[in-house]
Amino acid sequence: MARVVCVHGVGKQQLGEQTLLSQWVPALHDGMHRAGSPTRLAGSDVTMGFYGDLFLPPGQRLGGDDPHYEWWDVSAGVETELLLEWWEHAAAAEPQVVAPGAQDLLAGVGPLVQSALLALSGSRFFAGLAEKALIFDLKQVVRYLADPELRAAACDRVRQMVGTDTRVVVAHSLGSLVAYEALCSMPEHGVRSFITLGSPLGIPNLIFDRIHPAPEQGVGRWPGEPSSTAWTNIADARDVVALVKDLRPCFGPDVACHLVPNGSHVHDAVHYLTKKETGAAIADAFG
C-alpha cells in the first residue's frame, strides 16, 4: 500500500486519480524540499483516495456536464446557511465584496440567495467559478452530510487506500472531512501524520456538529491514537471554505495549526502542498 494517501477536495467530479496525482505529487515534493527534507517518495509511494465520481448524476459519464443550477436551486436550511457563511467571510476578507448588511447596494436583486451569489461573483476567491459550479460545490458539501450511502462510499474509498505501510494522509477541503471520518473508523491504522488543508471541519453547527463520530462535550474525537498520530491543520487566512482556521477548540490543543499565504488562489490544493509547513508535516512521518 502507498505510504502517502492524498484525499482531494470539492468539485473534482470530472477528474480522476491520475489527473489529480499529476498535480499533487510534484507540489508535495516541492513542499518537502522547502522544508529541507531529504526524503524522496517514489511514484508508487503516493496514491489518491478519489471519491469525486460519486457526485456525478446517475448514468452520466465522467466527462459529462454538471447540472445547470440556478439560484433557486439552493435549498433552504444548510445550503443557504453555508452560502451566507461564505458570503460573510468573503466580505470580511475582501473589501470589494459587498457585505451582507449592505444588500441595498445590490440594485434589483431580491432574494437573499441571489444577493449572496452576486456578491460572491466579485470575490477573488470565487474568480472564474461559474454560478452553477459554485452552487454545485455547495450542494456537494451538503449532500455528503445528508446522504448516508454516499458518505459511507466516500469514506470507504479512503479506507481502501490506507494500509499497514501508510504513514501520511493529506486531505484538502471537503476531503479533510472524508479523511477524518475514515480514519476515525479505523482505530488500528498506523498513520503518523494527518494533514488537513483548507479544512471546513471547524465550522460550528453546519459541519463540526454533524461529523461522525459526533463530538463529545464539544470536542471531536482524535483521528487515531494521540500518542502516535500527529495532526497538522493548514489554512490561508482568507480561505472562505476554512471558515475556522484554528481547530484546537474543536479537537484539542494538540492540533498544530498554521496560517500560510496562498496568494490569489487561497483555497488551491497545489498552493497548500508546496508550503514548507505541509512538507515538514509529511517529512516528520518518515523521521
C-alpha positions as MATLAB code, in Angstrom:
seq = 'MARVVCVHGVGKQQLGEQTLLSQWVPALHDGMHRAGSPTRLAGSDVTMGFYGDLFLPPGQRLGGDDPHYEWWDVSAGVETELLLEWWEHAAAAEPQVVAPGAQDLLAGVGPLVQSALLALSGSRFFAGLAEKALIFDLKQVVRYLADPELRAAACDRVRQMVGTDTRVVVAHSLGSLVAYEALCSMPEHGVRSFITLGSPLGIPNLIFDRIHPAPEQGVGRWPGEPSSTAWTNIADARDVVALVKDLRPCFGPDVACHLVPNGSHVHDAVHYLTKKETGAAIADAFG';
ca = [
       0.000    0.000    0.000;
       1.059    3.608   -0.537;
       2.988    5.465    2.148;
       1.136    8.727    1.424;
      -2.606    8.850    0.792;
      -3.996   12.064   -0.674;
      -7.681   12.993   -0.485;
      -8.953   15.671   -2.854;
     -11.483   18.390   -2.151;
     -14.784   19.609   -3.521;
     -15.597   19.978   -7.213;
     -13.349   17.257   -8.669;
     -16.120   15.035  -10.035;
     -14.933   15.438  -13.642;
     -11.348   14.404  -12.859;
      -9.762   11.174  -11.629;
      -6.979    9.697   -9.540;
      -4.121   10.027  -12.016;
      -5.136   13.501  -13.185;
      -5.076   14.774   -9.631;
      -1.860   12.973   -8.734;
      -0.116   14.600  -11.712;
      -0.743   17.916   -9.935;
      -0.390   16.842   -6.317;
       2.809   14.773   -6.403;
       5.170   17.492   -7.761;
       3.638   20.005   -5.333;
       4.072   17.568   -2.469;
       7.753   17.146   -3.366;
       8.180   20.921   -3.584;
       6.785   21.320   -0.084;
       9.156   18.690    1.295;
      12.074   20.342   -0.488;
      11.194   23.719    1.016;
      11.085   22.080    4.419;
      14.634   20.785    3.864;
      13.586   17.139    3.908;
      15.971   14.593    2.331;
      13.100   12.099    1.962;
      12.209   11.254   -1.643;
       8.989    9.467   -2.489;
       8.625    7.173   -5.484;
       5.528    7.268   -7.658;
       4.202    4.107   -6.032;
       4.503    5.747   -2.595;
       1.659    8.180   -3.249;
      -1.960    7.407   -4.090;
      -5.237    9.317   -4.286;
      -8.374    8.452   -2.353;
     -10.715    9.524   -5.147;
     -14.429    9.910   -4.437;
     -15.437   12.714   -6.824;
     -17.276   10.444   -9.249;
     -19.772    9.590   -6.513;
     -21.287   13.049   -7.033;
     -21.981   12.581  -10.736;
     -25.664   12.194  -11.632;
     -26.747    8.564  -12.223;
     -25.879    7.288  -15.667;
     -23.625   10.224  -16.500;
     -20.188    9.579  -17.907;
     -17.123   11.050  -16.197;
     -16.705   13.581  -18.997;
     -20.302   14.839  -18.949;
     -21.512   18.265  -17.950;
     -22.560   19.122  -14.412;
     -26.211   20.064  -13.791;
     -27.035   23.632  -14.758;
     -28.048   25.048  -11.386;
     -29.679   28.446  -10.853;
     -30.085   30.484   -7.666;
     -33.492   28.961   -6.954;
     -31.873   25.506   -6.736;
     -30.144   26.499   -3.487;
     -32.265   24.825   -0.829;
     -33.368   26.442    2.405;
     -31.570   25.227    5.505;
     -27.964   24.076    5.452;
     -27.263   25.037    1.813;
     -28.440   28.605    2.303;
     -26.760   28.898    5.712;
     -23.407   27.733    4.352;
     -23.684   30.076    1.354;
     -24.321   33.002    3.696;
     -21.325   31.988    5.836;
     -19.142   32.046    2.712;
     -20.526   35.475    1.818;
     -19.867   36.927    5.265;
     -16.323   35.564    5.376;
     -15.517   36.701    1.819;
     -16.770   40.210    2.579;
     -14.621   40.361    5.711;
     -11.521   39.234    3.807;
     -12.013   41.169    0.545;
     -13.091   44.838    0.606;
     -14.515   44.698   -2.932;
     -17.146   42.135   -1.873;
     -20.429   43.772   -0.838;
     -21.139   42.888    2.797;
     -24.332   41.031    3.820;
     -25.540   44.106    5.678;
     -25.459   46.202    2.521;
     -27.879   44.278    0.314;
     -29.454   47.549   -0.743;
     -26.311   48.176   -2.798;
     -27.236   45.177   -4.953;
     -29.786   47.047   -7.025;
     -32.578   44.952   -8.488;
     -31.664   41.802   -6.576;
     -34.401   40.433   -4.393;
     -33.904   37.101   -2.592;
     -31.021   36.771   -0.180;
     -29.544   33.832   -2.109;
     -29.374   35.957   -5.262;
     -27.675   38.714   -3.295;
     -25.113   36.277   -1.930;
     -24.297   34.803   -5.341;
     -23.994   38.234   -6.927;
     -21.741   39.483   -4.126;
     -19.539   36.374   -4.311;
     -19.082   36.875   -8.050;
     -16.863   39.837   -7.080;
     -14.664   37.732   -4.832;
     -11.136   36.780   -5.868;
     -11.734   33.512   -4.051;
     -14.505   32.545   -6.478;
     -12.909   34.206   -9.515;
     -13.538   32.206  -12.669;
     -16.054   29.921  -10.973;
     -19.402   29.997  -12.738;
     -22.516   30.382  -10.608;
     -23.670   26.859  -11.441;
     -20.278   25.462  -10.365;
     -20.382   27.384   -7.093;
     -23.854   26.003   -6.369;
     -22.710   22.501   -7.360;
     -19.803   22.712   -4.884;
     -22.164   23.954   -2.194;
     -24.503   21.042   -2.838;
     -21.607   18.557   -2.712;
     -20.749   19.539    0.847;
     -24.367   19.368    1.975;
     -25.055   16.126    0.132;
     -22.069   14.458    1.765;
     -23.517   15.347    5.154;
     -27.088   14.361    4.264;
     -26.652   11.199    2.163;
     -25.577    8.240    4.375;
     -24.874    5.924    1.430;
     -22.693    8.431   -0.406;
     -20.937    9.335    2.839;
     -20.143    5.685    3.564;
     -18.965    5.085   -0.005;
     -16.635    8.113    0.053;
     -15.113    7.061    3.364;
     -14.681    3.522    2.056;
     -12.679    4.842   -0.913;
     -10.201    6.355    1.554;
     -10.159    3.311    3.845;
      -9.239    1.108    0.872;
      -6.146    3.241    0.254;
      -4.880    3.234    3.859;
      -2.769    0.179    4.577;
      -0.163   -1.002    7.034;
       2.547    0.955    5.190;
       0.634    4.239    5.116;
       2.322    6.915    7.189;
       0.686   10.116    5.898;
      -2.851   11.139    4.979;
      -3.045   14.615    3.473;
      -6.533   15.913    2.723;
      -7.901   19.089    1.170;
     -11.211   20.911    1.636;
     -14.207   18.522    1.801;
     -11.669   15.704    1.571;
     -10.475   16.568    5.077;
     -13.932   15.676    6.387;
     -13.969   12.429    4.390;
     -10.463   11.501    5.549;
     -11.196   12.431    9.164;
     -14.252   10.199    9.305;
     -12.421    7.370    7.518;
      -9.525    7.449    9.993;
     -11.881    7.599   12.981;
     -13.457    4.377   11.723;
     -10.012    2.683   11.573;
      -8.731    2.824   15.163;
      -5.825    0.466   14.405;
      -4.380    2.449   11.485;
      -0.672    3.266   11.536;
      -0.877    6.796   10.124;
       1.675    9.025   11.799;
       0.754   12.341   10.208;
      -2.744   13.580    9.354;
      -2.602   16.852    7.413;
      -5.683   18.945    6.651;
      -5.533   21.780    4.124;
      -8.228   24.456    3.806;
     -10.475   22.363    6.007;
     -14.108   23.169    6.894;
     -14.043   20.792    9.884;
     -14.293   23.557   12.480;
     -17.418   25.298   11.131;
     -19.893   25.167   14.039;
     -23.409   23.794   13.544;
     -23.065   23.269    9.790;
     -20.043   20.917    9.778;
     -18.445   20.280   13.170;
     -21.674   19.322   14.888;
     -22.506   16.884   12.071;
     -19.256   14.902   11.939;
     -19.096   11.152   12.583;
     -18.462   10.185   15.297;
     -20.298   13.017   16.996;
     -18.268   15.331   19.257;
     -18.494   14.612   22.961;
     -18.827   17.571   25.318;
     -17.944   19.884   22.453;
     -14.711   18.090   21.465;
     -14.270   15.898   18.397;
     -12.545   12.533   18.533;
      -8.860   12.403   17.638;
      -8.425   10.596   14.264;
      -6.141    7.926   15.676;
      -4.089    7.460   18.817;
      -2.936   10.886   20.093;
       0.403    9.381   21.080;
       1.157    8.110   17.568;
      -0.848   10.242   15.108;
       0.094   13.918   14.751;
      -2.456   16.308   13.236;
      -1.411   19.428   11.321;
      -4.031   21.879   10.041;
      -3.001   24.488    7.474;
      -5.138   27.347    6.162;
      -4.874   30.664    4.369;
      -6.361   33.463    6.458;
      -8.668   34.402    3.542;
      -9.796   30.858    2.740;
     -13.591   31.006    2.712;
     -14.023   27.219    2.923;
     -11.830   27.025    6.012;
     -14.024   29.434    7.959;
     -12.464   28.312   11.252;
      -8.677   28.316   10.940;
      -7.823   27.153   14.461;
      -9.125   23.638   15.102;
      -7.771   23.378   18.640;
     -11.025   24.448   20.365;
     -12.825   21.727   18.412;
     -10.367   18.836   18.579;
      -7.959   19.627   21.391;
      -4.738   21.559   21.934;
      -2.529   19.062   20.110;
      -3.659   20.097   16.620;
      -0.749   22.034   15.132;
      -2.385   24.941   13.282;
      -0.610   27.141   10.734;
      -1.637   30.109    8.599;
       0.025   30.326    5.173;
      -0.195   32.852    2.297;
      -1.582   31.253   -0.876;
      -1.720   34.383   -2.994;
      -4.779   34.950   -5.170;
      -5.730   31.247   -5.184;
      -6.296   30.974   -1.473;
      -8.034   27.565   -1.486;
      -5.916   25.858   -4.146;
      -4.632   22.428   -3.097;
      -1.360   22.786   -5.009;
      -0.587   26.098   -3.282;
      -1.134   24.423    0.082;
       1.018   21.416   -0.798;
       4.033   23.490   -1.841;
       4.283   25.196    1.550;
       7.134   24.210    3.829;
       4.670   23.684    6.682;
       2.980   20.929    4.673;
       6.299   19.450    3.628;
       7.583   19.421    7.194;
       4.465   17.612    8.434;
       4.918   14.977    5.738;
       8.626   14.613    6.407;
       8.068   14.210   10.156;
       6.184   10.969    9.491;
       9.326    9.454    7.986;
      11.794   10.840   10.523;
];
